[in-house]
Amino acid sequence: MMMTFAGGIMGFLWSLMMIVGMTLPVLLVIWLLVAAGEQGIEKKKEEPTPLETLKIRLVQGEISFDDFQRLKGQISSGV
């Protein structure tokens, strides 16, 4: 009587299910970590504060230093 390799087709399917069952949780954890990392990156992309915007406009020459001082005072006082 000849014996088949690991029970024939059922043995192959059982082996395949075990491989998928072991790799699927690992891939799921990796996917969750990547997704969490991408959300963290998106949160860091915030809009600049009004003072930062004012400093950028000053450096780019859009406003004068006197305007900068005046607007900075308005931002600080909350007007």
N, C-alpha and C positions, 0 to 999 in steps of 0.2 A: 504494500500500500504506500503510495507516494504522498508526502505531506506538502501542502501549498505554503507559500511564503506569507506568514503572518495572517493567515485566514483568508486569503484571496482578496477580492474587492472590498469586503467589509473591513479587513485589516488596513487597507490603504486609506479608506475613508476615515477610519478611526484615527489613524496617524495624522491625516490632514486636519481633522477637527482639533486635535491636540496642539498642532503647530499654530493654527489660527487662534485658538484659545489662549495660547501663551503670548503671542505677539500682539494681539489686539489690545490688551490692557496697556502694554508698554507704549504702543503708538498713541493711544488715547491720552496717556499722561504727558507725552511729549507735545502733542497737539495743544493740550490745555496750558502747558507752560509757555508755549510760543504765543498763544492767544492772549494770555495774561501779560506777557512782555510787550506786545503791541499796544495794548490798552494803556500801559504805563508810559509808553513813548508818546502816545496821543495826548495824554494829560499834561505832559511837560510843554507842549506847544500852546502856551497861553498868550493872550494878547499883552502887549506891553502896558505898563501903568501910564497914567497921564504924564507923570514927570519924566519917565523914560522917553515917551513920544516927544515931549518938549525938548529934551536934550538932543534927540536925533535931529529934530528940525533946526536946532541951533547949529549943530555941527555941519549940516548940509547947506547952511546959509539961507534957509527959508525965512528965518526971523532974526532980528538983531539982538544984541546982548541986553539992551534995555527992555525990549519986548519979552525976552526970556525972564528977566528979573520980575517984571510986572505980572506975567502969567504964572510964574512960580509962586508968587505971593498969593494970587487968587486961588491956585490949587491948594496951597497950604491952609488958607482960611476957609476953604470949602465953598467958595462962591461960584 
